[in-house]
Amino acid sequence: MTEKKRIALVAHDNCKADLIEWVKYNWQTLAAHDLTTTGTTGSLIEKAVAADGQKEVKLRKLKSGPLGGDQQLGALITEEKIDAIFFFWDPMHAQPHDVDVKALLRIGVLYNVITACNRATADLVISSPFFAGAYERRRPDFSAYLGRKII
């Protein structure tokens, strides 16, 4: 990973306010990176950051999570186009797209992507010296899986 990270920002409805507050607090750091969001979260971040007087808010917005945004983000991870996911998810409420959420988190772990699912972890990740500099992320070796014999 280079110093400029490719970051995904996602939040379930009950966690959007917390993520937006966190993004606003950390905007100067985040703005130096390439940001991708799911649709609704991205629109709310744009409004909140612009309301704080930021002239330019550059986000790549995917579809809303339940409309395929989680799957789009998963595809970006498999293409190695995402370095970190800040996904504030709600453990207290079932989501209509729980299967997509589980798949997204699984693919993030599979591809060894930095994943913060709550504010405490997000705070530690963004304040790490590894976040500000280059970081050599170990790439998964799928050769044994790809070379398996199928009977």
N, C-alpha and C positions, 0 to 999 in steps of 0.2 A: 504494500500500500504506500502510496506517496503521501506527502504532507497534506495534499488536498484530498479529502475523503469523499466518497460517494455515499451519502447518508439517506436512509429512508425514515420518514416520520409518519407514524400511524397511531390512531387512538380509537378505542371504542367510545360510543356516545357518552357514557358515564365518566369517562376519563379524559375527554377532549379538553375541558377547562384546565385540568392539571397539566396536560401536555402543552397547551398554548401558553400558560403562565411560565412553564419551564423554557419554552422556546424564546419567549420575549426576554426573559432574564439572561439567556445565553446567546441572544441574537448576534452579537458582534463576533462571537466564535463561530457560530453555525454559518453565518453569511459568507465566510471564506471558503466554504465547501460546496459541492454539488448536492442539492437537496431534491429528493423525490418524495412525494406524499401520495396517499390515497386521496380521492377527490374531495370529499366533504372536509376532511381534516385540513387539506391544503387550502381550501377556500377560507376556512376560519383562521388559519395562520396568516394568510395574506392580509385579511382585514385587521387582525390584531396588531400585526407588525406595522402596517401602514398607519394605523391609528396612533402608534407611538412615534410617528414622524419619520419613519424610514422611507426614503424616496424610491428605492428599488428593492423589490422583493422577488427574487428569482427562485421559482419552484417548478419542478416538473410534476404536474398533477396527472395521476392515473385515474381510472374509474373509481367510484366509491367502492369500498371493500365488498359489500354484499353483491355488487353488480359486476364483480370480476377484478377489482383492484388488488385484492390480496393475491390472486393468481397471477396477475401481471407482475406484481412485485416478486413473487416466487420465480417467475421466468427470468427476471433481471438477475436474481441471485445465481441461478444456474448458469447464466451467461457471464458470471463474475463481474457484474456491473454495479454491485452494491457491496460496500465495505462494512457498514454498520446499520443496524436497525434499532430505532428507538420506538418501541411498540408498547404503549401504555394500554394494556388490555384489562378488561373487567372480569375478575375471577368470580364475582358474585351473581352474574346474570348470564344465562345461556344466550348465545347469539344465533340468529337464523342461519349464519354461515360458519358455524363452529368447525365444520369439517375443513373449510378453507383456511381458517385461522390455525388449526392444528397442522395442516400441511405447510403453511408458511413458516411456522416456528420450526417444524421438522427440517425443512429444506435449509433454513438458516443455520441450524446446528450441523447438519450434514456437510455444508460447505464452509464450516468454521467461520461464520460471519459474526462479528461482534453484535451481541443482542442484549438490549436493556429493556426489561418489561415493566419497570417501575421507576419512580423518581430517584430513589436512593441509588440504584444501579446506574441510572443515567448521569447523576451527579458525579459519581466516581469515574465513570468512563470519560466524560467530557473534561474532567480535571486531570486526567492521567497525562504524563509526559508523552506517552505513546500516541495520544490523540493529536497532539500538536506536531508531531514529527513523522518521519517515515517509520513503517512497521512491517516486518516480514511475517506475514500470516502464513502459517503452514497450510499448504494446499492438500486436500484429501487425495489419497491414492485409491482410485477405483479399479486398478488393474486386476486385482483378484476377482472382483465382482464381474467385471467385463469379460474376463477370461474363463469364467466358469463353464463347465460342461452342462448342457441342458439335455436331459434325457427324454 
